[in-house]
Amino acid sequence: MKRVAIIGAGISGLVCARSLAGKFDVRLFDKSRGVAGRMATRRIPETGANFDHGAQYFTVRSAQVQPLLEEWIDDHIVAPWRGTVVVVRPGINTERDPTPRFVAMPGMKSLGKHLAESLTVRTQTPIVQALYSDDGWVVTTDKKQTYGPYDWLVCTAPPSQTNAILGSRHPFYAKLDEQQFDPCWATMVHFAKPVPVPYDAAFVHENPLRWICRNNSKPGRPLDEECWVLHANPIWSTENLERTSEEVTTELLEAFAQAIGQPLGEIRYVTSHRWRYSAPATPLEETCLVDATAQLAICGDWCSGARVEGAILSGLGAAEQILAAG
């Protein structure tokens, strides 16, 4: 059985691995403590707080992803989120956004954990180099440990990290080098009492924030714990990228009060997290990049529309081409 190494256990890497499993011997490597990448959930046991501080939800428009969505709903891993989502602009009444949205339960990370079941995943294993020879691909960790050889390599890391791992001689170096990413500061706030606004989430305009969300309005979350996630817009996040978490938290709490038009209540817990590679400035139009000669595939959530669904389609597309090449 041919062997495949996948760098990155985010959604695209996990979907790719699930599609190849049984036909290839697949191994995943991820530098983090867990799987799911930016579909992240943070739990604060001391206060009961629960935050989806990365991807907030996902939508499904593709016929390819619809069967997967139905399967995940049947397995009680995913459910529709029927919270009230609006658009907030200064001086203008809020407008409801009717887009159908879905979330994993009990946190966004749960979908990644579900996909990782039965797969071989090495977490806390940063891959810093991948080299191709006549024997195949060999990957090396930050501690100089090597794994391989593998017949195929799939890399799902952000483009700049992928280029650092693969070096300048791989066939997609120039295309990846062109990719630019917007960062995002995310603030997580646990309030003592419900925030008195008539909506559960909002796209915010003319404010340092672009998104605010009552996390406990999503199915599977603790209803009695008032937890909000605030995402700063790309311009503000870029301008304040290297500031401390404490400095960012203070300013984004002020921006939140401004957005909802009222002072904030008692806060039980608050912190901020920096997503340095939050979203591509210009998403790659291709679903994935595959070179059958080099037996190399590159995919990720920066391809095919840069949404969760795009990550799924990217992983499916890479697996399809690998299966076709044999």
C-alpha positions as CSV (number, residue, x, y, z in Angstrom):
1,M,0.0,0.0,0.0
2,K,1.3,3.4,-1.0
3,R,2.1,5.9,1.8
4,V,0.9,9.5,2.2
5,A,2.2,12.1,4.6
6,I,-0.1,15.1,5.3
7,I,1.3,18.2,7.1
8,G,-1.5,19.9,9.0
9,A,-4.5,18.3,10.7
10,G,-6.9,21.2,10.0
11,I,-10.2,20.5,8.1
12,S,-8.6,20.2,4.6
13,G,-6.0,17.8,5.8
14,L,-8.5,15.7,7.7
15,V,-10.9,15.6,4.9
16,C,-8.1,14.6,2.5
17,A,-7.0,11.9,4.8
18,R,-10.5,10.5,5.3
19,S,-10.9,10.3,1.5
20,L,-7.6,8.5,1.1
21,A,-7.8,6.1,4.1
22,G,-8.2,2.5,3.1
23,K,-6.6,3.0,-0.2
24,F,-3.4,4.6,1.1
25,D,-1.4,4.4,4.3
26,V,-2.0,7.9,5.6
27,R,-0.1,9.8,8.4
28,L,-0.9,13.3,9.6
29,F,1.4,15.7,11.4
30,D,0.4,18.8,13.2
31,K,2.3,21.2,15.3
32,S,-0.6,22.0,17.7
33,R,-1.8,20.0,20.7
34,G,-5.0,19.1,18.9
35,V,-6.6,18.9,15.5
36,A,-9.0,21.2,13.6
37,G,-6.8,24.2,12.9
38,R,-8.7,27.5,12.9
39,M,-11.9,25.6,13.7
40,A,-10.9,26.2,17.2
41,T,-12.7,26.0,20.6
42,R,-11.3,27.3,23.9
43,R,-12.8,26.2,27.2
44,I,-12.2,27.9,30.5
45,P,-12.9,25.3,33.2
46,E,-12.6,27.8,36.0
47,T,-15.6,29.9,34.8
48,G,-17.5,27.5,32.5
49,A,-16.8,29.7,29.5
50,N,-16.8,28.2,26.0
51,F,-15.6,30.1,22.9
52,D,-15.4,29.4,19.2
53,H,-12.6,31.9,18.7
54,G,-11.6,30.9,15.1
55,A,-14.2,29.9,12.5
56,Q,-17.6,31.0,13.7
57,Y,-19.8,28.8,11.6
58,F,-19.9,27.4,8.1
59,T,-22.2,27.4,5.1
60,V,-22.8,24.8,2.4
61,R,-23.4,25.7,-1.2
62,S,-21.7,22.9,-3.0
63,A,-23.3,19.6,-4.1
64,Q,-20.0,17.9,-3.2
65,V,-20.2,18.9,0.5
66,Q,-24.0,18.5,1.0
67,P,-23.8,14.7,1.5
68,L,-21.1,15.2,4.1
69,L,-23.2,17.9,5.9
70,E,-26.2,15.5,6.0
71,E,-23.9,12.7,7.4
72,W,-22.5,15.0,10.1
73,I,-26.1,16.2,11.1
74,D,-27.2,12.5,11.3
75,D,-24.2,11.8,13.5
76,H,-25.2,14.8,15.8
77,I,-21.8,16.4,15.2
78,V,-23.2,19.4,13.3
79,A,-26.5,21.3,13.7
80,P,-28.1,24.4,12.1
81,W,-27.5,27.6,14.0
82,R,-30.7,29.5,14.1
83,G,-29.5,32.5,16.0
84,T,-30.5,36.0,14.9
85,V,-27.6,37.4,12.8
86,V,-27.8,41.1,11.8
87,V,-25.8,43.8,10.1
88,V,-25.0,46.8,12.3
89,R,-24.1,50.2,10.9
90,P,-23.9,53.5,12.9
91,G,-27.2,55.4,12.7
92,I,-29.0,52.7,10.7
93,N,-31.4,50.1,12.1
94,T,-30.0,46.5,12.1
95,E,-30.7,44.4,9.1
96,R,-31.3,40.6,9.5
97,D,-29.0,38.3,7.6
98,P,-31.0,35.1,6.6
99,T,-28.0,33.0,5.4
100,P,-28.4,29.3,6.6
101,R,-25.5,28.6,9.0
102,F,-24.1,25.4,10.6
103,V,-21.9,24.7,13.6
104,A,-20.2,21.7,15.1
105,M,-21.2,20.6,18.6
106,P,-20.4,21.1,21.3
107,G,-17.7,23.4,19.8
108,M,-16.4,24.1,16.3
109,K,-13.3,21.9,17.1
110,S,-15.6,18.9,17.4
111,L,-15.9,18.4,13.7
112,G,-12.1,18.1,13.4
113,K,-12.0,15.6,16.3
114,H,-14.8,13.6,14.6
115,L,-12.9,13.5,11.3
116,A,-9.7,12.5,13.1
117,E,-11.3,9.3,14.5
118,S,-9.6,6.2,13.1
119,L,-6.8,8.3,11.5
120,T,-3.2,8.3,12.6
121,V,-2.3,11.8,13.7
122,R,0.9,13.0,15.4
123,T,0.1,16.2,17.2
124,Q,2.8,18.5,18.8
125,T,5.0,17.4,15.9
126,P,6.1,20.5,13.9
127,I,7.4,19.6,10.5
128,V,10.2,22.0,9.4
129,Q,11.5,20.4,6.3
130,A,10.3,18.0,3.6
131,L,12.7,16.6,1.0
132,Y,12.0,14.5,-2.1
133,S,14.4,11.8,-3.4
134,D,14.1,8.7,-5.5
135,D,12.8,6.9,-2.5
136,G,10.0,9.4,-1.9
137,W,9.3,12.2,0.6
138,V,11.0,12.4,4.0
139,V,9.8,14.9,6.6
140,T,11.8,16.3,9.5
141,T,10.6,17.7,12.8
142,D,12.0,20.7,14.7
143,K,13.8,18.1,16.9
144,K,15.5,16.5,13.9
145,Q,13.4,13.4,13.9
146,T,12.6,12.1,10.4
147,Y,9.6,10.1,9.1
148,G,9.3,8.4,5.7
149,P,9.8,7.8,3.0
150,Y,6.3,8.5,1.7
151,D,5.0,8.2,-1.9
152,W,2.9,11.4,-1.7
153,L,3.2,14.5,0.4
154,V,0.2,16.8,1.1
155,C,0.9,20.1,2.7
156,T,-2.0,22.2,4.2
157,A,0.1,24.8,6.1
158,P,-0.3,28.5,5.2
159,P,1.6,29.4,1.9
160,S,4.6,31.0,3.6
161,Q,5.0,28.1,6.0
162,T,4.6,25.6,3.2
163,N,7.4,27.3,1.2
164,A,9.6,27.3,4.3
165,I,9.1,23.6,4.7
166,L,9.5,22.6,1.0
167,G,12.2,25.1,0.0
168,S,12.3,27.2,-3.2
169,R,12.6,24.4,-5.7
170,H,9.1,22.9,-5.5
171,P,6.8,23.6,-8.5
172,F,4.4,25.9,-6.7
173,Y,6.9,28.1,-4.9
174,A,6.2,31.3,-7.0
175,K,2.4,31.0,-6.7
176,L,2.5,30.5,-3.0
177,D,5.0,33.3,-2.6
178,E,2.4,35.7,-4.1
179,Q,-0.2,34.9,-1.4
180,Q,-0.9,37.5,1.2
181,F,-2.9,36.9,4.4
182,D,-4.9,39.2,6.6
183,P,-4.6,38.7,10.4
184,C,-7.4,38.9,12.9
185,W,-7.4,39.7,16.6
186,A,-10.1,37.7,18.4
187,T,-11.4,38.7,21.9
188,M,-13.3,36.3,24.1
189,V,-15.5,37.7,26.9
190,H,-17.5,35.9,29.6
191,F,-20.1,38.2,31.1
192,A,-21.8,37.7,34.4
193,K,-25.2,38.5,32.9
194,P,-26.7,38.4,29.4
195,V,-25.8,41.3,27.1
196,P,-29.2,43.0,26.4
197,V,-29.3,43.2,22.6
198,P,-32.0,41.7,20.4
199,Y,-29.6,39.6,18.3
200,D,-27.1,36.9,18.7
201,A,-24.4,38.0,16.2
202,A,-23.7,40.9,13.9
203,F,-21.5,42.0,11.1
204,V,-20.2,45.4,12.3
205,H,-19.4,48.3,10.1
206,E,-17.4,51.5,10.8
207,N,-15.8,50.0,13.9
208,P,-12.5,48.2,14.7
209,L,-14.7,45.1,15.0
210,R,-16.2,43.3,12.0
211,W,-18.0,40.5,13.8
212,I,-19.5,40.0,17.3
213,C,-21.2,36.8,18.4
214,R,-23.1,35.4,21.4
215,N,-21.3,32.0,21.5
216,N,-23.9,30.4,23.8
217,S,-26.6,31.0,21.2
218,K,-25.2,28.1,19.2
219,P,-26.6,24.6,19.7
220,G,-24.6,22.4,22.2
221,R,-23.1,25.3,24.1
222,P,-23.9,26.1,27.8
223,L,-27.0,28.4,27.5
224,D,-26.5,30.0,30.9
225,E,-22.9,31.1,30.3
226,E,-22.9,34.5,28.5
227,C,-19.9,34.2,26.2
228,W,-19.1,36.6,23.3
229,V,-16.5,36.4,20.6
230,L,-15.3,39.6,19.0
231,H,-13.3,39.6,15.7
232,A,-11.4,42.8,14.7
233,N,-11.4,43.8,11.1
234,P,-8.3,43.1,8.9
235,I,-7.1,46.7,8.7
236,W,-7.3,47.2,12.5
237,S,-5.7,43.8,13.1
238,T,-2.9,44.6,10.8
239,E,-2.2,48.0,12.3
240,N,-2.2,46.5,15.8
241,L,-0.7,43.1,15.0
242,E,2.3,43.3,17.4
243,R,0.6,44.8,20.4
244,T,0.1,42.9,23.5
245,S,-3.1,40.9,24.2
246,E,-3.9,43.1,27.1
247,E,-3.7,46.3,25.0
248,V,-5.8,44.8,22.3
249,T,-8.4,43.5,24.7
250,T,-8.9,47.0,26.2
251,E,-9.5,48.6,22.9
252,L,-11.8,45.9,21.5
253,L,-14.0,46.0,24.6
254,E,-14.4,49.7,24.0
255,A,-15.3,49.0,20.3
256,F,-17.8,46.3,21.5
257,A,-19.6,48.8,23.7
258,Q,-19.7,51.3,20.9
259,A,-21.1,48.7,18.5
260,I,-24.0,47.7,20.7
261,G,-24.5,51.3,21.9
262,Q,-24.4,50.6,25.6
263,P,-21.9,50.1,28.5
264,L,-20.7,46.6,29.2
265,G,-21.7,44.7,32.3
266,E,-19.6,42.7,34.7
267,I,-16.9,40.6,33.1
268,R,-15.9,37.3,34.6
269,Y,-13.2,36.5,32.1
270,V,-11.6,38.1,29.0
271,T,-8.6,37.4,26.8
272,S,-7.5,38.0,23.2
273,H,-5.9,35.7,20.6
274,R,-4.0,36.7,17.5
275,W,-4.7,34.8,14.3
276,R,-1.7,35.8,12.2
277,Y,-2.9,33.9,9.1
278,S,-6.7,34.4,9.4
279,A,-7.8,34.7,5.8
280,P,-6.2,35.2,2.4
281,A,-6.4,38.7,1.0
282,T,-7.1,37.1,-2.4
283,P,-8.2,33.5,-2.2
284,L,-6.6,31.1,-4.6
285,E,-9.1,30.3,-7.4
286,E,-7.9,26.7,-7.8
287,T,-9.3,24.1,-5.4
288,C,-5.8,22.7,-4.8
289,L,-2.4,22.5,-6.4
290,V,-1.2,19.0,-7.4
291,D,1.9,17.9,-9.3
292,A,1.8,14.2,-10.1
293,T,5.4,14.0,-11.1
294,A,6.6,15.4,-7.8
295,Q,3.8,13.5,-6.0
296,L,3.0,16.7,-4.2
297,A,-0.3,18.2,-3.3
298,I,-1.0,21.6,-1.6
299,C,-4.4,22.5,-0.2
300,G,-6.0,24.4,2.6
301,D,-8.6,26.9,3.7
302,W,-7.0,29.6,1.6
303,C,-8.1,27.8,-1.6
304,S,-11.5,27.6,-3.3
305,G,-13.1,30.6,-1.6
306,A,-11.3,30.7,1.8
307,R,-14.2,29.4,3.9
308,V,-14.7,26.2,5.8
309,E,-16.5,24.8,2.8
310,G,-13.5,25.9,0.7
311,A,-11.2,23.9,3.0
312,I,-13.4,20.9,2.7
313,L,-13.5,21.2,-1.1
314,S,-9.7,21.7,-1.2
315,G,-9.1,18.5,0.8
316,L,-11.6,16.5,-1.4
317,G,-10.0,17.9,-4.6
318,A,-6.4,16.9,-3.5
319,A,-7.5,13.4,-2.5
320,E,-9.4,13.0,-5.8
321,Q,-6.3,13.9,-7.9
322,I,-4.0,11.6,-5.7
323,L,-6.4,8.7,-6.2
324,A,-6.5,9.4,-10.0
325,A,-2.7,9.4,-10.2
326,G,-2.5,6.2,-8.2
